[in-house]
Amino acid sequence: MLETETKDKQKAAEVLRQEGYSEKVIDHWLNPRNIGRGNRKKCDGYSDWYTGPCGDSMEICLTVRNNVISRATFFSDICIGVVSSASALTEMLQDMTVSEAAAITSDDLLEELGGLPDHYIHCAELAVSALSLAIRDYLSFAREPWKKAYL
């Protein structure tokens, strides 16, 4: 079974290379990191289910300790651009301060991925927008932590 799965991934990677995807995009698509549904009550910062103008959706859940992101997870539509963008973004966030994370742009994410085809660039923008919502959520509770009890 594992051998078949490996061969299937190798075939998929070759097709994606021929379509012009970077090795980083292919790796994040075939081996997504930090994927998982967030539990609103357990997240320090949560984007909720955010749908961008393109119709793709995702959520981001942040765990923050001493103003440093110790864990970031995502859940999304199954789309190569969204999954790759969110997977790369959650890896970038590890051990960043909240203010460093807030400064990430879609161009930073595209650079990390080695680019995306033009029709998927909006996926990096979607991931960064979801991150912004999760950070805003974190900051609102950081100022008034008592509100967390009312979720």
Legacy VTK file of the C-alpha trace (Angstrom):
# vtk DataFile Version 3.0
C-alpha trace
ASCII
DATASET POLYDATA
POINTS 151 float
0.000 0.000 0.000
2.741 2.475 0.970
4.658 1.695 -2.222
1.545 2.367 -4.336
0.917 5.644 -2.497
4.533 6.708 -3.085
4.277 5.914 -6.796
0.971 7.810 -7.043
2.554 10.857 -5.409
5.534 10.658 -7.742
3.230 10.557 -10.761
1.180 13.466 -9.429
4.338 15.478 -8.760
5.534 14.927 -12.318
2.227 16.115 -13.774
2.309 19.202 -11.532
5.913 19.969 -12.563
4.823 19.814 -16.207
2.021 22.276 -15.357
4.618 24.691 -13.974
4.184 24.332 -10.207
7.225 24.919 -7.996
8.683 22.083 -5.944
7.546 23.814 -2.741
3.944 24.068 -3.956
4.008 20.411 -4.995
5.438 19.348 -1.634
2.863 21.339 0.373
0.022 20.013 -1.808
1.065 16.363 -1.582
2.233 16.574 2.048
0.255 19.362 3.732
1.455 20.410 7.149
-0.581 21.656 10.096
-3.939 20.704 8.621
-6.782 20.254 11.069
-10.041 21.829 12.174
-9.695 24.489 14.801
-11.798 24.462 17.924
-12.867 28.070 18.520
-12.670 27.695 22.280
-9.164 26.224 22.184
-7.664 28.719 19.728
-5.981 31.850 21.007
-6.700 33.434 17.637
-9.258 32.093 15.192
-10.244 33.337 11.761
-13.542 31.437 11.622
-14.491 29.979 8.220
-13.381 32.766 5.885
-14.486 32.778 2.247
-12.594 34.995 -0.149
-14.001 36.735 -3.215
-12.963 33.723 -5.327
-15.264 31.393 -3.380
-12.438 29.392 -1.761
-12.550 29.123 2.032
-10.301 28.393 4.987
-9.932 28.783 8.710
-6.786 29.393 10.732
-6.300 28.597 14.410
-3.385 30.125 16.332
-1.881 29.034 19.625
0.035 31.926 21.140
2.293 31.883 24.216
3.977 35.061 25.458
3.051 36.826 22.211
4.798 34.131 20.116
2.893 31.791 17.809
3.706 28.285 18.981
1.277 26.491 16.681
-0.856 27.352 13.676
-3.298 25.023 11.961
-5.631 25.406 9.014
-8.557 23.739 7.353
-9.663 24.594 3.841
-11.325 23.703 0.603
-9.392 21.113 -1.299
-7.637 23.277 -3.867
-3.929 23.110 -4.678
-3.477 26.868 -4.300
-5.307 27.172 -0.980
-3.834 24.055 0.633
-0.289 24.894 -0.487
-0.613 28.503 0.635
-2.057 27.637 4.039
0.413 24.820 4.655
3.392 27.059 3.847
1.948 29.943 5.852
1.420 27.848 8.982
5.021 26.689 8.764
6.237 30.276 8.367
4.326 31.287 11.507
6.073 28.878 13.864
7.944 30.839 16.555
7.051 34.250 15.087
5.799 37.051 17.244
2.258 38.169 16.579
3.527 41.479 15.170
5.932 39.672 12.815
3.071 37.460 11.635
0.830 40.484 11.107
3.437 41.918 8.737
3.342 38.903 6.372
2.025 39.810 2.936
0.739 37.664 0.117
3.941 38.532 -1.761
5.971 37.086 1.147
3.918 33.903 0.962
4.233 33.682 -2.820
7.998 34.072 -2.476
8.056 31.298 0.139
6.150 29.030 -2.255
8.288 29.872 -5.258
5.220 31.417 -6.885
1.824 30.173 -7.975
0.197 30.213 -11.407
-1.672 33.467 -12.026
-5.074 31.860 -11.533
-4.036 30.765 -7.994
-2.383 33.946 -6.707
-5.633 34.823 -4.937
-5.068 31.744 -2.744
-2.053 33.374 -1.088
-4.169 36.484 -0.536
-6.910 34.325 1.016
-4.447 32.705 3.433
-3.013 36.053 4.528
-6.518 37.493 4.970
-7.516 34.528 7.165
-4.326 35.038 9.176
-5.209 38.712 9.669
-8.614 37.713 11.030
-7.040 35.196 13.423
-4.572 37.815 14.650
-7.344 40.366 15.115
-9.276 37.768 17.133
-6.207 37.016 19.267
-5.599 40.700 19.948
-9.212 41.319 20.949
-9.016 38.587 23.589
-5.521 39.632 24.682
-6.975 43.025 25.636
-10.088 41.567 27.286
-9.423 37.895 28.168
-12.595 37.623 30.239
-14.614 37.587 26.991
-13.197 34.147 26.129
-15.446 32.639 28.811
-18.515 33.692 26.788
-17.684 31.813 23.596
LINES 1 152
151 0 1 2 3 4 5 6 7 8 9 10 11 12 13 14 15 16 17 18 19 20 21 22 23 24 25 26 27 28 29 30 31 32 33 34 35 36 37 38 39 40 41 42 43 44 45 46 47 48 49 50 51 52 53 54 55 56 57 58 59 60 61 62 63 64 65 66 67 68 69 70 71 72 73 74 75 76 77 78 79 80 81 82 83 84 85 86 87 88 89 90 91 92 93 94 95 96 97 98 99 100 101 102 103 104 105 106 107 108 109 110 111 112 113 114 115 116 117 118 119 120 121 122 123 124 125 126 127 128 129 130 131 132 133 134 135 136 137 138 139 140 141 142 143 144 145 146 147 148 149 150
